[in-house]
Amino acid sequence: MTAMKARRPEPAEIEFKNMRFLIMDRPTDATMEKFIEELKKRRVKDVVRVCEPTYKTEKLVQEGIRVLVSLIKG
């Protein structure tokens, strides 16, 4: 039996009027470079964190991506 590697879901892009939203799985510090690469490819300027923190935001800010925090408590 072979071990299955966990896959993260693909990003989903939603357009509404003059806005675009990109829904992605949360990164970790170890996956931040790939995460930033994807954000830059899609010209993302703002990230809204709606989950528990799993990464430091400094690299995003250094790349000119603003980080907003909006934790949804359920």
C-alpha positions as CSV (number, residue, x, y, z in Angstrom):
1,M,0.0,0.0,0.0
2,T,1.4,3.4,-0.9
3,A,1.0,6.5,1.3
4,M,-1.2,9.2,-0.2
5,K,0.1,12.7,-0.1
6,A,-2.3,15.3,1.2
7,R,-3.2,17.8,-1.5
8,R,-4.4,21.3,-0.9
9,P,-7.5,22.4,-2.8
10,E,-6.9,24.5,-5.9
11,P,-7.5,28.3,-5.5
12,A,-11.0,29.5,-6.5
13,E,-11.5,32.9,-8.0
14,I,-14.8,34.8,-7.7
15,E,-15.6,38.0,-9.5
16,F,-18.3,40.4,-8.3
17,K,-18.8,43.8,-10.0
18,N,-15.4,45.4,-9.9
19,M,-13.9,43.1,-7.3
20,R,-12.0,39.8,-7.5
21,F,-11.7,37.4,-4.6
22,L,-9.3,34.5,-4.5
23,I,-10.1,31.8,-2.0
24,M,-7.1,29.6,-1.0
25,D,-6.0,27.2,1.7
26,R,-4.0,28.9,4.4
27,P,-0.2,28.7,4.0
28,T,2.4,27.8,6.5
29,D,5.8,29.4,6.9
30,A,7.2,26.4,5.0
31,T,4.8,27.0,2.0
32,M,4.9,30.8,2.0
33,E,7.2,31.2,-1.0
34,K,4.8,29.2,-3.2
35,F,1.8,31.1,-1.7
36,I,3.4,34.5,-2.6
37,E,4.2,33.3,-6.1
38,E,0.5,32.4,-6.6
39,L,-0.6,35.7,-5.2
40,K,1.7,37.7,-7.4
41,K,0.7,35.7,-10.5
42,R,-2.9,36.8,-9.8
43,R,-2.0,40.4,-8.9
44,V,-3.3,40.1,-5.3
45,K,-2.8,43.3,-3.2
46,D,-4.6,42.3,0.0
47,V,-4.9,39.1,2.0
48,V,-7.8,38.7,4.6
49,R,-7.0,36.1,7.2
50,V,-10.1,34.3,8.3
51,C,-8.5,31.4,10.1
52,E,-6.2,30.7,13.0
53,P,-2.6,32.0,12.2
54,T,-0.3,29.4,10.7
55,Y,2.2,31.8,9.2
56,K,4.1,35.0,9.8
57,T,2.9,37.9,7.7
58,E,6.3,39.7,7.3
59,K,7.1,38.2,3.9
60,L,3.7,39.2,2.5
61,V,4.2,42.8,3.7
62,Q,7.7,42.9,2.3
63,E,6.2,41.9,-1.1
64,G,3.7,44.8,-0.9
65,I,0.8,42.6,0.0
66,R,-1.4,44.0,2.8
67,V,-2.6,41.6,5.5
68,L,-6.0,42.1,7.2
69,V,-7.2,39.9,10.0
70,S,-10.9,39.0,10.3
71,L,-11.2,35.9,12.4
72,I,-14.7,34.3,12.2
73,K,-15.6,32.7,15.4
74,G,-18.2,29.9,15.2
